[in-house]
Amino acid sequence: PSCRQPESRIQVKPLDSFNFTQRVFLFKIEAEGFEKEVIEGAQKTLKNTKYVAIDCGKERGIDCDHTVTQCFNLLFNSGFTLLWVDFHLNEFRAIFKNIK
């Protein structure tokens, strides 16, 4: 499979721009190589999130780079701890819990 990102541009908004007021039980991130940007745009939302489930793999850019290290570090720095991880054929699936 090709990891090349689409040439077309789409308009995006960070999750925090929606100003969620209720507590989020589970935030599922599946962003085809853009997981880092999703996490960065959800810092306020993550403070009110109990669990994060994330799928990361070799799907970023032309070189099919991994996003695992960046995503895990961002979640750790946001107050989450790793509860479960599964690795299979260059794909990581993980569940994190907010410990703050």
C-alpha positions in Angstrom: 0.0 0.0 0.0 1.1 3.5 -0.8 1.6 5.9 2.1 1.7 9.0 -0.1 -0.6 11.7 1.3 -3.4 13.0 -1.0 -2.5 16.0 -3.2 -5.8 17.7 -2.6 -6.2 20.1 0.4 -9.1 19.9 2.8 -10.1 22.3 5.5 -9.7 21.0 9.0 -10.5 22.3 12.5 -8.8 21.2 15.7 -11.0 19.2 18.0 -10.6 21.8 20.7 -12.4 24.4 18.5 -15.7 22.5 19.2 -15.4 23.4 23.0 -16.8 20.2 24.4 -18.3 20.7 27.8 -19.1 17.1 28.8 -16.6 14.6 29.9 -15.4 12.3 27.1 -15.3 8.6 28.1 -13.4 7.3 25.0 -11.6 9.2 22.3 -10.7 7.0 19.4 -8.0 8.2 17.1 -7.6 6.7 13.6 -6.1 9.4 11.4 -4.1 7.6 8.7 -0.7 9.1 9.6 -2.1 12.4 11.1 -2.5 11.1 14.6 0.1 13.6 16.0 -1.9 16.5 14.6 -5.1 15.2 16.0 -3.6 14.9 19.5 -2.0 18.4 19.3 -5.3 19.9 18.3 -7.1 18.1 21.2 -5.1 19.1 24.2 -8.0 20.8 26.0 -10.4 18.0 25.1 -7.9 15.4 26.4 -8.0 17.0 29.8 -11.6 15.9 30.1 -11.1 12.5 28.4 -10.9 9.2 30.5 -9.6 6.9 27.8 -7.8 7.2 24.4 -7.7 4.4 21.9 -5.3 4.9 19.1 -4.2 3.1 15.9 -0.7 4.1 14.7 1.5 2.6 12.1 3.7 3.1 9.1 1.4 5.4 7.2 2.8 8.9 7.4 4.1 10.5 4.2 5.9 9.1 1.2 8.4 7.1 3.4 5.6 5.5 5.4 7.0 6.7 8.7 5.8 5.5 12.0 3.8 7.9 14.2 4.0 5.7 17.3 6.8 7.4 19.2 5.4 10.9 18.7 1.9 9.9 19.6 2.8 7.9 22.7 5.0 10.8 24.0 2.3 13.4 23.4 -0.2 11.3 25.3 2.3 10.6 28.1 3.0 14.3 28.4 -0.8 15.0 28.4 -1.2 12.9 31.6 -2.1 9.5 30.2 -0.7 6.1 31.0 -0.5 3.1 28.8 -3.0 0.4 29.7 -2.7 -2.0 26.7 -0.8 -2.2 23.4 -0.8 -4.6 20.5 1.7 -4.8 17.7 1.0 -6.6 14.4 2.5 -6.1 11.0 3.7 -2.5 11.5 0.5 -1.5 13.2 0.2 -0.4 16.8 -3.1 -0.3 18.7 -3.1 1.1 22.2 -5.4 2.2 25.0 -4.4 5.0 27.3 -6.0 6.1 30.6 -6.0 9.7 31.9 -4.3 9.6 35.3 -4.8 13.3 36.2 
